[in-house]
Amino acid sequence: MTVEIITPERKLYQGEAQAVQLPGKDGLFQILDNHAPLIATLAEGTVKLDLAHGLKADELPDRLRAEGSSVFLDIRGGVIEVNANKAIVLVS
């Protein structure tokens, strides 16, 4: 699925991911390929992207960190919209 992570200042990430784990208001949840349409609010916590191929630390904006084939982002809250195999994550 295509994932975009956007802050009020800029787009932090755009690319393909196999899964996205997010801190929802009611607990952690995960989005996989071809997920049903969804809009959800996010709480403070960490977003985890599982990528098919890892990224090097120098390929990532300063707020993102890579560990193996996963990318992590600490957030204070936000919203996710999933539709047509695309996830748009708006975070602060």
C-alpha positions in Angstrom: 0.0 0.0 0.0 1.1 3.6 -0.5 1.7 5.5 2.7 2.0 9.3 3.1 3.0 10.8 6.5 2.4 14.5 6.6 3.0 17.1 9.3 1.8 20.8 9.3 5.3 21.7 8.1 6.0 19.2 5.4 5.6 15.7 4.0 7.9 13.3 6.0 7.4 10.1 4.0 5.8 8.8 0.8 6.3 5.3 -0.4 5.2 1.7 -0.2 4.7 -0.2 3.0 3.6 -3.7 3.8 2.0 -2.7 7.1 1.5 0.4 9.3 1.1 0.1 13.1 -0.4 3.2 14.8 -1.3 4.4 18.3 -5.0 4.8 18.1 -7.1 6.6 20.8 -8.3 3.1 22.0 -5.0 1.3 21.6 -2.5 0.1 18.9 -3.9 -1.1 15.6 -2.4 -2.2 12.3 -3.3 -1.5 8.6 -2.3 -4.0 5.9 -2.7 -4.1 2.1 -6.2 -3.7 0.8 -7.6 -2.7 4.2 -11.2 -1.5 4.3 -11.8 2.3 4.2 -11.1 3.8 7.6 -10.7 7.1 9.3 -9.3 7.1 12.9 -7.8 9.5 15.4 -4.3 8.8 16.7 -3.0 9.3 20.2 0.6 10.1 21.4 2.9 7.2 20.6 5.0 5.7 17.8 4.0 5.0 14.2 5.8 1.9 12.7 6.1 1.3 9.0 7.1 -2.2 7.8 8.8 -1.8 4.5 9.7 -4.4 1.9 13.2 -3.0 1.8 15.0 -1.1 4.6 16.0 2.5 4.2 19.3 4.1 5.2 19.3 6.7 8.0 20.6 9.3 5.6 17.6 8.8 3.3 15.1 9.8 6.1 14.0 13.2 7.4 15.2 14.0 10.9 12.0 12.8 12.8 12.1 9.3 11.3 14.4 6.6 12.4 15.1 3.3 10.7 15.8 -0.1 12.2 16.2 -2.9 9.7 13.3 -2.9 7.3 11.1 -0.8 9.7 10.8 3.0 10.0 9.6 4.7 13.2 8.1 8.1 14.0 7.1 9.4 17.4 3.9 11.5 17.3 1.8 13.6 19.6 -1.4 12.7 17.9 -3.1 12.9 14.5 -5.5 11.3 12.1 -5.3 8.5 9.5 -7.4 8.0 6.4 -7.2 4.7 4.5 -8.9 4.4 1.1 -8.2 2.5 -2.1 -5.0 0.9 -0.7 -3.5 4.3 0.3 -3.0 5.5 3.8 -2.6 9.2 4.6 -1.3 9.9 8.1 -1.6 13.5 9.3 0.5 13.9 12.5 1.8 16.5 14.8 
